[in-house]
Amino acid sequence: MPTATAAQPREAPSVDAQELASTIGVTLVSQMPVGESGGAYEVETHGGGRAVLKLESALVADFAVPHAITHALRARGCPVPAVLEHGTVAGLRYEVIELLPGDPVTQLTPALVPEILRVHELLYELDRPGRAPWIEDMVTSVTEGRSGYCEHAALRAHDPDLLDRLRAIAARAANADTPTIDAVHYDFSPLNIPAEGDRVTGVVDWNGATSGDASFDLVTLAFYTHDAEAHATLLGHARARTDPRALQLYAAHMVLRQLDWSLRYHPEQLEWFTDLGHALLAEVGAG
């Protein structure tokens, strides 16, 4: 059984991490143990504390939207790590972020779900600008694809009928009636939720954050949750809060996003995630 895969692809950093760390005055301790990009490192800061250095390629949108969202969430008491420093070196964006206690959740259990839902409710009606109109952005992420994720070429070559099905599901959701002013993490996988025992200590990796319908995050988390009870609870909360067509759209997005990523980078996981994707589409009524 593969662990949860955070399907937010990034290009490899174009600057050596050690060189960048020296430039900004932090000391590399070790590479972070999880993540697809290889661009996150534990570091020692100027004052001797520990933090996380994240490197982001030019594919990543400007930090203004996610920083405004995380600042507002922290003001609400949401356990979001503080951004201690950010900038650009040789064309590479970087952030130095507070290191939260706990370890990433590899598989979500029912005991953690109430804690996660409590934290997730803090995302509702935050009312901060997003990067694009929510439903239009989600629909076109499937019908047209994106650069670096939700690409069409690999799935078109592997299973064109499935790609056509996902695009049709998305097109039918163009007029879905959803919340539009929630904070949306956009990569709400278990690996981005550190915990100590049954206590969630935070939510990390907000660089894809935008404004829209936070139910999308619950669909994302359900997709990567293999405990039946926890999975059903997450989908139930999403179903109670958004348009059924939106729920189907979010499922289609996650299936395209993960299968595209698996086809290009982790073919050994393709069968597993294909089965999960078909099951998710069936659960949300996306025939």
N, C-alpha and C positions, 0 to 999 in steps of 0.2 A: 504494500500500500504506500504510494508516494505521500510525502508530507505535503502540507499546503504549499502551493506555489503562488507567490506574488507575481502576477503577470504584468508588471510595469517595466518593460524593457528599456534599457538605456545603452548608449554607445559606450565603448571602453574609454576611460579617461585618456586624454591626449597629453597629459603632463604627469610625470612620475610623482606618486603620492609623497614620497620622502622629500622630493624637491619642493613640492608645494607646502608641505608641513614646515619645512625650514624657513620658507619665504614668509609665512604668516606667524611664525614664532611658536609653534606647538611641536610636541614630540610624539611620533608614532609609537604606540604600544603594541597593537596587534590589529589584524584585519578582523572585522566583525564576522561572526560565524555563520550568519544567514544572509540571504539576499541574492538576487540574480545579477546585479550589476558589477559586483566586486569593487564598488566605489565607496565603501563605508569602513572607517577605521576608528578604533578607540585611540584617543590621544590624551596626553597630559598637557594642560593649558599653562599659560604664563604663570598663574598663581599656584600651580601644583595640583589642581583638581583634575578629575577625569571627565572627558566629554567625547562626543562622536564627531569626527570629521567626515562630511559627505561631499563627494565630488559628483557634479552633474554636467552632462554634455549639453551641446547646443540644442538638442532635441527637446530639452525641458523648457517649459514656458517660463517667463519672467517670474521671479519670486514674489512679486507684489501681491498677487491674488492669494496664494497660500499663506503668506505672512500676515496679511490683514485678517484672514480667517482664524489662524491659530492664535493671534493676539486677542481677538474677541472671545475665543473659546477659553483661553486661560483666564480671562476676566470673569467668566462664568464659573470657574472652578473645575473646568475640564482638565484631566491630567495629560496635558500636551507638553512635550519638552520645550523649554525656552530656546530660542535662537540666540546664541551668545555673540555671534559674529558671522558676517557673510560678505562675499565680494567676488571678484573675478581676477584670476591670474592666468596670463597667456591664453585668454579666451575660454578658460574653464571656470565655471561657476562653482563656488564652494560654500558650505555652511559649517559652522561649528555649533553643535547642538548639545544641550544638557543630556547627560547619560542617566536614564531612568533605572531604578532598581528592578530586579526580576529578570526572568528569562523568557524569550519568545515562546508563545503557545504553539506547540507542534500539532496537537489535535484538541479541538474544543470539546469540553465535557459539559453535561447539564449543570454541574455545580457552578461553572463560570458564567453561564448565560445570564442570570439575573444581574450580575455585576456589569457585564457588557451592555445589557439593555439600559441599565441606569446611566452609564457613561454616554451611550448613544443618544439618549433623550436630550442631552445637553447640546446636540447638534441642531435640534429643531428650531426653525424660525430665527436663525441667527441674523438674517437680512444683511448680508455683505455681498458686494458685487462678485459675480462669477466671471469665467473667461468667455462664455458664450451663452445664448439662450438655451436652457436646459434640455427640453425635449428635442429641439432641432439638433443640438450637439449629440445627443444620444442616438437619435435615429440615423444621422449621417455617419456616425462612427461604425454602424453596421452596413448601411446601404452603400456607402462610398469607401469606408475604411479609413485608416489613419496611417501616418508614417511612423514605423517602428513598432506599432501594435495594432491589433485588429486589421492587419493587412489581408488582402484577398488572395494573392497569388498562390500561396502554399495550399490553402484549403480548396481553391478552385481546381488545382491539379490533382488533389487527393480525393475530394468528394464534392463535385460541383453541385449535386442535388442538395446536399446539406447547406452549402453556401447560399443557394437560391432560396431555400426554406428560411434561413435566418434573415436574409434581406427582406423577404416578404413579411415576416413577423414584424420587423422593425417598421416597414412602410405603413402597416396597418395601425401603428401606434402614434402616428404623426399628430393626431388630435387628442391624445390622452390628457386627461385632467389630473395633474399632480401638484404637490407642493413644489415651489420654485425658489424658496428663500432659506431652505435648510443649508447647513454646511454639509458637504459631501466629501468624505475622505478620498474616495475613488480607488483605493487599493486596500480595502478593509479585510485583509486576510488574517488568519490567526498569527502568522509570523510577525505581523506589525502590532501585536497586542502583548506586551510583556506582562507577566504575572508572577506572584509569589504565592504558591499554594493555590487557594481558591480566591485570591484577591488580585484584581486587575490593577496594575500599577501605572498604566498609561496606554496611550496609542501613539505610535511613532510613524515616521515617513509620510509627511503631509504635503510633499512637493507636488502632488497631482490634485490637491484640493480645489474645489470650486463650489459654486452655489447651485442648489437644485433640490432634488428629492432624496433625503437621507435613506429612504427605503432601498435605494440602489445598494448601499453599503451592506444592508442585511442580506440581500440576495447574494452579493459577493461572498460574505462570510458563510452563508448557508452552502454555497457551492463547494467550499473548501472544508466543510464540517461533515464528518462521516458518522458521527453518533446520531442515530435516528431521532432520538428525543430532542436533542439540541437543534438539529437541522429543522425539524418540524416547527419548533418554537420560533426560530428566527424567521422562517417563511410566513408563519402565521402573523407575526407582528408586521411584516412588510405588507401582507395581503390586506390587513385591517386599515392600512394607512394610505394606500395608493390605488390608482386605477388598475383594474386587471390587465388592460392593454399595456400599461407601463411595466407591470411585473413581467409580462412576456417579453417586452423589449429588453429589460435588464438581463433576463435569462439569455436571450439571444446574443447580447453584447458579450456576456461572460463566456459563452460557449465559443464564439468566434475568437475572442481574445486569447483564451487558453489553448484552443486547438491550433491556432496560428503559431503561438509561442512554442507549443510542444512539437509541431511539425518542423519548425526551423531549428530548435535548439535541444529538445528533449524527446526524440522519437520513441524512446523506451517507455515513456509515460502516455503515449498517444491513445492506446486502447483503453487504459484506465479512465482518462479524462473524456474520451468519446462516450463511454458508457455513462459516466456521471452527467455529461451534457445532455444526452437523450433523456435521462431520468428527470433532470431539472425541467426541461422543456415540457415533459408530460405532466409534471406536478403543477405547473402554472397554467396548464390548458393551452399550450402553444402547439396546436396540431398542424 
